[in-house]
Amino acid sequence: MPTAFDETYLGRHIKGWPAEGGHGGHTGHGGADGHGLVEFVVRIDNDDLHVMQNADGTWISVIDHYETHPTPRDVARAAVRDLNGASLVPLAV
């Protein structure tokens, strides 16, 4: 299980924690999804960053579906770098 984090990275506040209840992968979801995959909430400056765990245990985000990362913290840091100062736009679901 990835660990929770709360830090400032390149001037942006990133925070993540295991989700609680439900199904999905960006807000209000919890634990494992029944397939052994972990659900995790990740936020950049208090905006949700949709993250997903791949079957091999690596992580991707809505910012970059092609570069995988070993932890939700690493995917949040990569998203901050990719955003290059831009704000996250809410994901329409």
CYANA upper distance limits for C-alpha pairs under 8 A (distance plus 0.5 A):
  1 MET  CA     38 VAL  CA      7.42
  2 PRO  CA     18 PRO  CA      8.07
  2 PRO  CA     71 THR  CA      7.01
  2 PRO  CA     72 PRO  CA      7.66
  3 THR  CA     17 TRP  CA      7.32
  3 THR  CA     18 PRO  CA      8.04
  4 ALA  CA     15 LYS  CA      8.03
  4 ALA  CA     16 GLY  CA      5.83
  4 ALA  CA     17 TRP  CA      4.78
  4 ALA  CA     18 PRO  CA      7.25
  5 PHE  CA     14 ILE  CA      8.22
  5 PHE  CA     15 LYS  CA      5.91
  5 PHE  CA     16 GLY  CA      5.76
  5 PHE  CA     17 TRP  CA      7.13
  5 PHE  CA     73 ARG  CA      7.38
  6 ASP  CA     13 HIS  CA      7.91
  6 ASP  CA     14 ILE  CA      6.36
  6 ASP  CA     15 LYS  CA      4.76
  6 ASP  CA     16 GLY  CA      7.07
  7 GLU  CA     13 HIS  CA      6.37
  7 GLU  CA     14 ILE  CA      6.05
  7 GLU  CA     15 LYS  CA      6.95
  8 THR  CA     12 ARG  CA      5.82
  8 THR  CA     13 HIS  CA      4.96
  8 THR  CA     14 ILE  CA      6.51
  9 TYR  CA     13 HIS  CA      6.86
  9 TYR  CA     14 ILE  CA      7.29
  9 TYR  CA     77 ARG  CA      7.28
  9 TYR  CA     80 VAL  CA      8.17
 10 LEU  CA     80 VAL  CA      8.00
 10 LEU  CA     81 ARG  CA      8.42
 12 ARG  CA     44 ILE  CA      7.19
 12 ARG  CA     45 ASP  CA      6.61
 12 ARG  CA     80 VAL  CA      7.70
 13 HIS  CA     43 ARG  CA      8.46
 13 HIS  CA     44 ILE  CA      6.15
 13 HIS  CA     45 ASP  CA      5.36
 13 HIS  CA     46 ASN  CA      8.04
 14 ILE  CA     42 VAL  CA      7.84
 14 ILE  CA     43 ARG  CA      6.18
 14 ILE  CA     44 ILE  CA      5.10
 14 ILE  CA     45 ASP  CA      6.79
 14 ILE  CA     46 ASN  CA      8.27
 14 ILE  CA     76 ALA  CA      7.24
 14 ILE  CA     77 ARG  CA      8.21
 15 LYS  CA     42 VAL  CA      6.25
 15 LYS  CA     43 ARG  CA      5.77
 15 LYS  CA     44 ILE  CA      7.14
 15 LYS  CA     46 ASN  CA      8.45
 15 LYS  CA     73 ARG  CA      8.46
 16 GLY  CA     40 PHE  CA      7.36
 16 GLY  CA     41 VAL  CA      5.84
 16 GLY  CA     42 VAL  CA      4.74
 16 GLY  CA     43 ARG  CA      6.77
 16 GLY  CA     72 PRO  CA      7.72
 16 GLY  CA     73 ARG  CA      7.62
 17 TRP  CA     40 PHE  CA      6.23
 17 TRP  CA     41 VAL  CA      5.95
 17 TRP  CA     42 VAL  CA      7.31
 18 PRO  CA     30 GLY  CA      6.85
 18 PRO  CA     31 GLY  CA      6.79
 18 PRO  CA     38 VAL  CA      8.09
 18 PRO  CA     39 GLU  CA      6.69
 18 PRO  CA     40 PHE  CA      4.95
 18 PRO  CA     41 VAL  CA      6.67
 19 ALA  CA     25 GLY  CA      8.34
 19 ALA  CA     27 THR  CA      7.48
 19 ALA  CA     28 GLY  CA      6.23
 19 ALA  CA     29 HIS  CA      4.96
 19 ALA  CA     30 GLY  CA      4.24
 19 ALA  CA     31 GLY  CA      6.43
 19 ALA  CA     39 GLU  CA      6.09
 19 ALA  CA     40 PHE  CA      5.30
 19 ALA  CA     41 VAL  CA      6.01
 20 GLU  CA     28 GLY  CA      6.14
 20 GLU  CA     29 HIS  CA      5.27
 20 GLU  CA     30 GLY  CA      3.97
 20 GLU  CA     31 GLY  CA      6.78
 21 GLY  CA     28 GLY  CA      7.03
 21 GLY  CA     29 HIS  CA      5.28
 21 GLY  CA     30 GLY  CA      4.59
 21 GLY  CA     31 GLY  CA      7.48
 22 GLY  CA     28 GLY  CA      7.22
 22 GLY  CA     29 HIS  CA      5.10
 22 GLY  CA     30 GLY  CA      6.40
 23 HIS  CA     29 HIS  CA      5.81
 23 HIS  CA     30 GLY  CA      7.40
 23 HIS  CA     33 ASP  CA      7.05
 23 HIS  CA     39 GLU  CA      8.41
 24 GLY  CA     29 HIS  CA      6.46
 24 GLY  CA     33 ASP  CA      8.46
 24 GLY  CA     39 GLU  CA      7.50
 25 GLY  CA     29 HIS  CA      6.65
 25 GLY  CA     39 GLU  CA      5.66
 25 GLY  CA     40 PHE  CA      6.45
 25 GLY  CA     41 VAL  CA      7.26
 25 GLY  CA     50 HIS  CA      6.91
 25 GLY  CA     51 VAL  CA      6.47
 25 GLY  CA     52 MET  CA      6.35
 26 HIS  CA     39 GLU  CA      8.27
 26 HIS  CA     40 PHE  CA      7.16
 26 HIS  CA     41 VAL  CA      5.67
 26 HIS  CA     42 VAL  CA      7.31
 26 HIS  CA     48 ASP  CA      7.04
 26 HIS  CA     49 LEU  CA      7.01
 26 HIS  CA     50 HIS  CA      5.01
 26 HIS  CA     51 VAL  CA      6.54
 26 HIS  CA     52 MET  CA      8.45
 27 THR  CA     40 PHE  CA      8.26
 27 THR  CA     41 VAL  CA      5.93
 27 THR  CA     42 VAL  CA      8.48
 27 THR  CA     48 ASP  CA      7.62
 27 THR  CA     50 HIS  CA      8.47
 28 GLY  CA     41 VAL  CA      7.81
 29 HIS  CA     39 GLU  CA      6.70
 29 HIS  CA     40 PHE  CA      7.63
 29 HIS  CA     41 VAL  CA      8.00
 30 GLY  CA     38 VAL  CA      8.18
 30 GLY  CA     39 GLU  CA      6.00
 30 GLY  CA     40 PHE  CA      7.55
 31 GLY  CA     38 VAL  CA      6.18
 31 GLY  CA     39 GLU  CA      6.12
 31 GLY  CA     40 PHE  CA      8.24
 32 ALA  CA     36 GLY  CA      5.96
 32 ALA  CA     37 LEU  CA      5.64
 32 ALA  CA     38 VAL  CA      4.84
 32 ALA  CA     39 GLU  CA      6.42
 33 ASP  CA     37 LEU  CA      6.06
 33 ASP  CA     38 VAL  CA      6.84
 33 ASP  CA     39 GLU  CA      7.28
 37 LEU  CA     53 GLN  CA      6.84
 37 LEU  CA     54 ASN  CA      8.14
 37 LEU  CA     55 ALA  CA      7.63
 37 LEU  CA     57 GLY  CA      7.84
 38 VAL  CA     53 GLN  CA      7.19
 39 GLU  CA     52 MET  CA      7.90
 39 GLU  CA     53 GLN  CA      7.92
 40 PHE  CA     51 VAL  CA      7.78
 40 PHE  CA     52 MET  CA      8.46
 40 PHE  CA     72 PRO  CA      7.97
 41 VAL  CA     48 ASP  CA      7.94
 41 VAL  CA     49 LEU  CA      8.20
 41 VAL  CA     50 HIS  CA      8.22
 41 VAL  CA     51 VAL  CA      8.08
 42 VAL  CA     48 ASP  CA      6.49
 42 VAL  CA     49 LEU  CA      5.92
 42 VAL  CA     50 HIS  CA      7.54
 42 VAL  CA     51 VAL  CA      7.56
 42 VAL  CA     72 PRO  CA      7.78
 42 VAL  CA     76 ALA  CA      7.54
 43 ARG  CA     47 ASP  CA      5.58
 43 ARG  CA     48 ASP  CA      4.97
 43 ARG  CA     49 LEU  CA      5.83
 43 ARG  CA     76 ALA  CA      8.32
 44 ILE  CA     48 ASP  CA      7.03
 44 ILE  CA     49 LEU  CA      7.13
 44 ILE  CA     76 ALA  CA      7.89
 44 ILE  CA     80 VAL  CA      8.16
 44 ILE  CA     88 LEU  CA      8.18
 47 ASP  CA     88 LEU  CA      7.06
 47 ASP  CA     90 PRO  CA      8.06
 48 ASP  CA     88 LEU  CA      8.31
 48 ASP  CA     90 PRO  CA      7.82
 49 LEU  CA     61 SER  CA      7.50
 49 LEU  CA     62 VAL  CA      7.59
 49 LEU  CA     76 ALA  CA      8.22
 49 LEU  CA     88 LEU  CA      7.98
 50 HIS  CA     61 SER  CA      6.20
 50 HIS  CA     62 VAL  CA      6.09
 50 HIS  CA     91 LEU  CA      8.21
 51 VAL  CA     59 TRP  CA      7.37
 51 VAL  CA     60 ILE  CA      6.22
 51 VAL  CA     61 SER  CA      4.75
 51 VAL  CA     62 VAL  CA      6.93
 51 VAL  CA     72 PRO  CA      7.99
 51 VAL  CA     75 VAL  CA      8.35
 52 MET  CA     59 TRP  CA      6.18
 52 MET  CA     60 ILE  CA      6.00
 52 MET  CA     61 SER  CA      6.68
 53 GLN  CA     57 GLY  CA      6.45
 53 GLN  CA     58 THR  CA      6.24
 53 GLN  CA     59 TRP  CA      4.99
 53 GLN  CA     60 ILE  CA      7.04
 54 ASN  CA     58 THR  CA      5.83
 54 ASN  CA     59 TRP  CA      6.37
 54 ASN  CA     60 ILE  CA      7.94
 57 GLY  CA     70 PRO  CA      7.81
 58 THR  CA     68 THR  CA      6.32
 58 THR  CA     69 HIS  CA      5.92
 58 THR  CA     70 PRO  CA      5.40
 58 THR  CA     71 THR  CA      7.23
 59 TRP  CA     68 THR  CA      5.91
 59 TRP  CA     69 HIS  CA      5.52
 59 TRP  CA     70 PRO  CA      6.64
 59 TRP  CA     71 THR  CA      6.69
 59 TRP  CA     72 PRO  CA      6.84
 59 TRP  CA     75 VAL  CA      7.03
 60 ILE  CA     64 ASP  CA      7.05
 60 ILE  CA     65 HIS  CA      5.97
 60 ILE  CA     66 TYR  CA      7.75
 60 ILE  CA     67 GLU  CA      7.11
 60 ILE  CA     68 THR  CA      5.73
 60 ILE  CA     69 HIS  CA      6.96
 60 ILE  CA     75 VAL  CA      6.79
 61 SER  CA     65 HIS  CA      6.32
 61 SER  CA     75 VAL  CA      7.13
 61 SER  CA     76 ALA  CA      8.49
 61 SER  CA     79 ALA  CA      7.99
 63 ILE  CA     79 ALA  CA      6.61
 63 ILE  CA     82 ASP  CA      7.95
 63 ILE  CA     83 LEU  CA      8.48
 64 ASP  CA     79 ALA  CA      8.07
 68 THR  CA     75 VAL  CA      8.10
 69 HIS  CA     74 ASP  CA      6.36
 69 HIS  CA     75 VAL  CA      6.07
 70 PRO  CA     74 ASP  CA      7.11
 70 PRO  CA     75 VAL  CA      8.27
 71 THR  CA     75 VAL  CA      6.94
 72 PRO  CA     76 ALA  CA      6.62
 73 ARG  CA     77 ARG  CA      6.74
 74 ASP  CA     78 ALA  CA      6.68
 75 VAL  CA     79 ALA  CA      6.65
 76 ALA  CA     80 VAL  CA      6.83
 77 ARG  CA     81 ARG  CA      6.92
 78 ALA  CA     82 ASP  CA      6.63
 79 ALA  CA     83 LEU  CA      6.42
 80 VAL  CA     84 ASN  CA      6.92
 80 VAL  CA     85 GLY  CA      7.93
 83 LEU  CA     87 SER  CA      7.60
 83 LEU  CA     88 LEU  CA      8.30
